[in-house]
Amino acid sequence: MLLLQFSTSHYCRKARLALGFKQIDYRVENLTPGKHIFQLKPLTGLTTVPVLLPEKPGEPAAIADSTRIFAYLEQYAPQPSFYPEKPTQARLLEDWLDESIGTATRFVYYDFRAGAGKSIDPSLASKLLINLVSFSYGITPATVQLAKARLKMAMEVLSVWENQPYLIGDGLSVADLTAAALLSPLALIPEYYQTYPWLFTRIREIHLLCGETLPPGLQ
Ligand SMILES: N[C@@H](CCC(=O)N[C@@H](CS)C(=O)NCC(=O)O)C(=O)O
């Protein structure tokens, strides 16, 4: 299988955790932001990564969107399951993390990289990328404030992780994999790293379990 991705995207990290959890062999192709639109649009009708190409006869040519990639992988390799218990609750948590919290993380992360975290990569290329992302997603002081409030609420919901390794029941689910990927960029922000140490303990554990490289800040 081939995963089309941006190397730094947390949604692509989510797809890699899924492939690692299922122990499926795959290769990655890193796309160039901007140029990616011309590669992806004809393939999926969308412009977002991750996109999975199963490269198998009789299988779909391309699957776009991390949630659909999870659904495909679940039927391709049912065990271990992404939904061991309370599948409806797990899917709801995944959807909320995808649609609300992954976006909030992006806003807070790029705001940090443009300000206090500038020195992480002072190169011109990084500066241009941060400016491009901030412009395309409408990252402004007001939207960052809203995103910070969303993350505060997310920490309350995810604080289940403080006392137990799984968000739902007694097994790792899509909810754990999604939270571990989509909140991982916060590891570089001291305010989050210091206030929520349990979050980064779980993110680290899940990466190790899935054989995925630890995100920046946890290496
Ligand atoms: N809901 C999508 C979100 C993916 C997403 O937002 N991907 C971003 C990178 S983190 C992207 O491809 N942005 C480029 C674009 O929108 O053209 C998923 O779960 O796959």
The ligand as an SDF file (V2000), in Angstrom:
LIG
                    3D

 20 19  0  0  0  0  0  0  0  0999 V2000
  -10.7670   15.2830    7.5680 N   0  0  0  0  0  0  0  0  0  0  0  0
   -9.5000   15.1000    6.8760 C   0  0  0  0  0  0  0  0  0  0  0  0
   -8.5730   16.2430    7.2370 C   0  0  0  0  0  0  0  0  0  0  0  0
   -7.2230   16.1380    6.5710 C   0  0  0  0  0  0  0  0  0  0  0  0
   -6.5050   17.4690    6.5020 C   0  0  0  0  0  0  0  0  0  0  0  0
   -6.9750   18.4900    7.0080 O   0  0  0  0  0  0  0  0  0  0  0  0
   -5.3330   17.4350    5.8460 N   0  0  0  0  0  0  0  0  0  0  0  0
   -4.5600   18.6350    5.6340 C   0  0  0  0  0  0  0  0  0  0  0  0
   -3.1160   18.4420    6.1410 C   0  0  0  0  0  0  0  0  0  0  0  0
   -3.0660   18.3140    7.9000 S   0  0  0  0  0  0  0  0  0  0  0  0
   -4.4460   18.9140    4.1430 C   0  0  0  0  0  0  0  0  0  0  0  0
   -4.3100   17.9930    3.3590 O   0  0  0  0  0  0  0  0  0  0  0  0
   -4.4930   20.2010    3.7570 N   0  0  0  0  0  0  0  0  0  0  0  0
   -4.2770   20.5790    2.3930 C   0  0  0  0  0  0  0  0  0  0  0  0
   -5.5000   21.0620    1.6960 C   0  0  0  0  0  0  0  0  0  0  0  0
   -6.5740   21.1860    2.3380 O   0  0  0  0  0  0  0  0  0  0  0  0
   -5.4020   21.3590    0.4850 O   0  0  0  0  0  0  0  0  0  0  0  0
   -8.9150   13.7380    7.2610 C   0  0  0  0  0  0  0  0  0  0  0  0
   -9.2430   13.2520    8.3660 O   0  0  0  0  0  0  0  0  0  0  0  0
   -8.2060   13.1260    6.4510 O   0  0  0  0  0  0  0  0  0  0  0  0
  1  2  1  0
  2  3  1  0
  2 18  1  0
  3  4  1  0
  4  5  1  0
  5  6  2  0
  5  7  1  0
  7  8  1  0
  8  9  1  0
  8 11  1  0
  9 10  1  0
 11 12  2  0
 11 13  1  0
 13 14  1  0
 14 15  1  0
 15 16  2  0
 15 17  1  0
 18 19  2  0
 18 20  1  0
M  END
$$$$
